[in-house]
Amino acid sequence: MSELDHLGGGLYEGGSDMRLLRGFVGLVSACVLAAASAVLLAPAANAESGWSWTYQVMVNQETYLAYKGGSNAASFVAENSGNAVRITLVDRKADGRGLRTYWRYNNTTGTCVNEKGSGKSQSCTIAVPDGVQLYYQHCMKNGSTNVSCSRSDSILG
């Protein structure tokens, strides 16, 4: 009888202890991958100095405001409206930049873009199953290049 026999079907014989360990490692790995994918919605922004973001939350609604040099350049609103999430992008400054929101839920991804110019808004409605999180990230863009992005966030569909 070896020193390991007291484990009785445990780690060394592939018993229930090993299955529990494998299950735990699998769960931790899945959580790490989910967290990483939630953060990596938008391509890296070419950081342009002078940008700041503020965040406001109300029931079923989250608002991000983008500021450049202390002036409000844009607002982005994600709103739960029943079985859908409506994202509204409002350009508030005549600076030649556009607005873009990257979004995803489950295996579905997309973008909402506003290139209409200062004072104009663009809304996108995304059908999201009840109880499913919609992850999103808002960005200011210059042409096709992101110059500043908010943190990643989510809202319940």
N, C-alpha and C positions, 0 to 999 in steps of 0.2 A: 504494500500500500504506500503510495507516494504522499508527500506533504500536501499535494493539491486535492487529494481525494475527499477531504472534508467539505469541499465546495459542492459536491454531489450534483453534477449535471449543470454546474454554473458556467462561468466564462470559458473554461478550458475545454468543455465538451459541447459547446454550442447550445447550451440549455436556455432556460427562460431568462437568466440574468443577461446573457449576451443579446437575446432578442430585445430586451428592454433597453439595453445600451444602444443597439443599432437604431431602434425607434426614436430614442431621445436625440441621437446625433442627426438623424434624418429630419426631425422636427426643427431642431436648431438651424440646420442648413437651409431648410425651406423658409424659415423666418428671415434669415439673413439675406437670402436672394430676393424675397418679397420687398424687404426694406430697401435694398439697393436699387431694385427696379422702380420703386416709387420715387426715389430721389433723381434718377436719371431720365427724366421725361424730355427735357430740352437739350439740344446740343450745347456744348459749352459756349458761354457768352464771351465775346471779346470785350472784356471789361472796359467801359468808357467811364472815366472819372466823373464824380459829381452826382451820381444817381443814388437815390434812397427810396425805400419802400415802406409804406405803412399798411396796417391790417386792421380791419374792423369786422366784427361778427355780430349778427342779429339772428333771430330764429329763422332757420332754413335759408340763410343768406350770408355770404362771405364777400367782403369787398377789399381789394388791394388798390392802393393809390401809388403811382410812380411819380417821383419828383426829380427834376433836374435843376440843379442850382437853386433849390428852394421853391421852384415854381411847379405846380401840379401839371404834369404832362399828360397823364392818362389815368383812367379808372377802369378796373376790371371787376365785374360782379358775377359770382357763381350763385345761382338760386335754385333751390329744390322746388319744383312746381308739379307735385304729384308724381307721376311715373316718368318724369323727365327732369333733366337739369338744363337750365338756360344760362348761357354764358354771354354777357354783354360787355363789349369793349368800346370805350369812349375815348376818342382822341381829343385832348383838351389844349393842345399847344401846336401852333404852326411852326414846327421844327423839321418837317420833312421826314419824320420817322413814322413807321407803322407799328401796329400792335399785333401780337400773336399769342394765342393760348394753345398749349399742347395738352391733350387730355387722353386718358385711357381708363378702361375698366375691363376686367377679365382679359380677353385677348383682342379687344377692340381698341383701336387708337385713332386719333384724328387731330386736326388743328382747326382753330377758329381765327380768322385773320381780318383785320380792319386796315385797309390802305386808302380809305376814302378822304382822309385829310382832317384838318382841325375842325372841331365842332361836330363831327359826324360820328355815328355809332354803328356798330354791327353786332347782331345777336345770332347765336347759334343754339339750337335746341337739340339735345342729345337724349334719346330714349334710353333710360337706364333702368334695369329691373329693380323692383322694390328691394330694399335692404342691401344693395350692392354699392360699394364705395366707388366714386368717380375721382380719380387722381388727376390733378391739373397743375400746370405751372405757366405763369404769365411772363411775357417777354416784350421788351421794347426792341425794335429792329430797325436797321438801316439797310435798305435793300433786302437781301436775303440773309444778312448777318445779324444775329442777336447781339445787342450791345449791353443789355442789362436784363436780368431775370429775377423774379420773385423766388422765394423758397417754394418747394413743392408742397402741395396741400391736398386735401380731399374733402368731399361732401357726400353725404349719404343720399343715394338715389331713391 
